[in-house]
Amino acid sequence: MRVVIADDEAPARARLRRLAEGIAGVEVAAEAADGAEAVAVCRSQRPDLVLLDIRMPGMDGLAAARELANLERPPAIIFVTAYDEHALEAFEAEAVDYLLKPVRRERLEKALQRARRPTPAQLEALGLASEPGGRSHLRVRLRDRVELIPVADVFYFRAEQKYVVVRHDGGEALLEESLKQLEEEFGAALVRVHRNALVARGALAGLEQAPDGTWRVILRGCEDRPEVSRRHLPAVRRLLQEMGG
């Protein structure tokens, strides 16, 4: 993965370079000190990813991201900033992730893993239509920071009292949205397995019966086994048969 680092502070660029170059498969192709330079560098270097600061003189990171999305081969974007108030704008710019400074190595590594998936801008450039209507990321607040969770990383949603728990590749978070809203937005990408649970269709791998007699779904990449209600069991079985599971 070829990466460009864009930040107006040289020490910040140096730290990100050290972190990135310590991750297997990552090559830092170039650095930039502002948004305009980042766009110019990306036109010439054609990187896979840009680690992009938001607050920079002249063209800021958000403006640069909009320019980069129009390239023939747009890179994935990970915003790196000391502030969390731009998370919604980052989501609208189709950022893969949103990292708050100081960036931890393990957090950067997780973000780079996500970036290996094609972004909506990249899919569009390749002539592949992404599903209309649904968000590509979920915006959640975790203690003192805001995080954007790629919908592609979600295993399932589970209703608990006033909140919905989203179980994803990086752990769990709380959403202030109902299962009904999520089901309406993401449609066929989700499967209702219980009145209090929706599972990502792409994560479905099979069914198993627990010792207590209940049925549970097996998920790829996740050890959790959400319960399937008797009401929804026939539909889940049919779906797995159709999927060849």
N, C-alpha and C positions, 0 to 999 in steps of 0.2 A: 504494500500500500504506500503510494507516494503522497506525502503530506506537505502542505504549505502552512507556515505559521505567520499570522498577521497580528501584530500588537505594536503600539507606539512606544512601549517601554522595552528597552534592550534587555534588562535583567529578566523581565517576564518571558521574553522570547527565548532567552538562554535556558531558563528553567524548563519551559515546555519542550525545548529541543532535547534536553537531557532525559526527561521523562519519556518522550516519544521514542527516542533512539534506544531506550532500554527495553522496548517491547518488540518481541520477535515479529519479523515481517514488515516493519515500519521503516520507511526511508524519508527523511526530511529533505525535500527537493529544493526548497528556497524559503526565505523569510521576507516579510514586508512590514513597513512601519506605519502604513495607513491603508484605508480602503481602496483608494485609487491604485496604489502600488500593488495591492493584493490582486485586484482585477487584472492588471497588466501582467503580473507574474503568472497568474493562472492561464491566461491566454497563451503564453509561451511555453509553460511547463506542463500544462494539462494534468494537474494532480488528481488523485482520487478523492482527496479530502482537504478541507481548509479548517484549521483551528483559528477562529476569528474573534478578536476582541470586539466589543460593541462600541465603547467610547473611545474614539480616535479623532484627531483633528482632521478637518476637511471632510472627505467622505467617510462616514462612520460605518461600523460593521453591518448594520441593518441595510443601509443603502448598497453596500458592496454585495451583500447576499442577493439582493434583487437583481443586480447586474450579472452576478455569476450564474443565476438561474437561467439567463437568456443565452448562455454560451452553447455552442454546438454540442459540447460534452460537459455538462455542468458537474462540478465536484459536489460531494456531500459537504454539508456545513455543520460544524460543531462550534457553538458560541462559547467563548471563555470570558467571563466577566466578574467583576467584584460586586455587581449589583443584581438583585433578583427582580427588579420591577419591569424588566424587558422580556420576561418569560412569555407573555402572551404574544408579543410582536415576534419573538423567535419562533413560536409555534406557527404563526401566520406565514413566516418566511420558510416554512418546511424544514427547519433545522432538525438534524438527526438527534442532537442532544444539546443540553444547556448546562455548562459546568461553572460552578462558582469558585473563584480564587480564594485561598490557595488550592490548586488542583492536586488531588491525591493520585498516586500512580495507578492504584487499583480502579479508581473511578474513571480515569482516562482510558485504561485498558478496556473496561466494559463499554465505554462510549465508542471506541474504535471497533469493537466487535459488532456493535449495532450498525456502524457506518458501512460495514461490508455488504449490507443489504441495499438494493437500489432504492433511491429516493423517488418521490413522485416526479420531480423535475427530470431525473435521469430516465425514468420510464417513458415520460412524454417525449424526450429527445430520441429515444429508441423506437418511437412509434407504438409503444405499448400503452394501452389505456388503463389507468388506475380506476378502482371502483369509485363512482361518483357519490357525493353526499357525505360520507363518513370522514371524520377526522383521521389524520395519520398519527397523532399523538394525544395523550391525555395529560392534562395539566393538574398536578397534585402538589400540595404543600406538605413537606416533611420537616417538622420541627421549625428550624430557622431558615429553611431554604425552599425554593420552588424547583420541581423537577418535571421534565417532560418525558412521559413513558410512551415509547412507540407501541401503537396498537398491535403491531406484529409480534410484540414480545409477551402479549397477554395470554395466560393459560385459561383463566376463568374469572367470573365476577360472582360474588356471594353477598346476598343481602343480610345485614346484621343491624337490627333496630333502625336507627335513623340514617345509617350510612350503608354504602356498598363497598366491600373490600375487593380490590383488584389484585389478583395474584399474578405476578409477571416474572419474567426471567431474572429480575434483580431483587425480588422479595415481595413485599406487600405494601399497599397504600390504601388510604380511604378516599372515596369519591362522594361528593354531595349530589349524586344523581341517582335516579331510581333504575332498577333493572328494566322497567318498561321503556324508559327513555333510551337506554343503551340498546335494547333489542330493536327499537324502531329505527335508531340511527344506523346500526351496523348490519341489520337484516340477516341475510343468509350466512354471514361470516360467524354468527353465533348460533348455538344450539341450546334450547331450553331443556335442562335435564331434571329440574326440580322447581317448585314454585319460588325458591330462594336462590337459584343458581343458573347461570348461563356459562357455557363452555365454548371456547374458541374451536370452531369446526376443524381448523388446521391442526389442532393439538390432539384431536381424538385418535386413539390408537386401539381401543377395545373395551370390553366389559368384563368384570369379574364379580363373583358373588362372595361377599364377606361371610365370616363365620356366623354372624348374627342373622344371616338370610337376606340382608339388603344387597342391592346391586349398586355397583360403583363403576365409574368410567376410568379407564387407564389413559393417562395423558403422556404424550411424548415430551421428554425433557423435564418432567415434573413428577415428584414422588407422591404428591397429594392424589387422593382418590375421591372426588366429589360424589355424593350420593345421588342415585337416580331414583326418582319416585316411581311408584307402580303406574301412575297415570302416564308418565313420559317414557317408560321403558320400551313399549312397542315401537315408538317413533325413533328412539335412539338405535334400537336394533336394526330397523329398516335402513337407517342412514349408514350404519356401519357396513351393512351388506352391500349397499350401493357403492360405498367407497372401497369395497373389497377387503374390509376388515373382519 
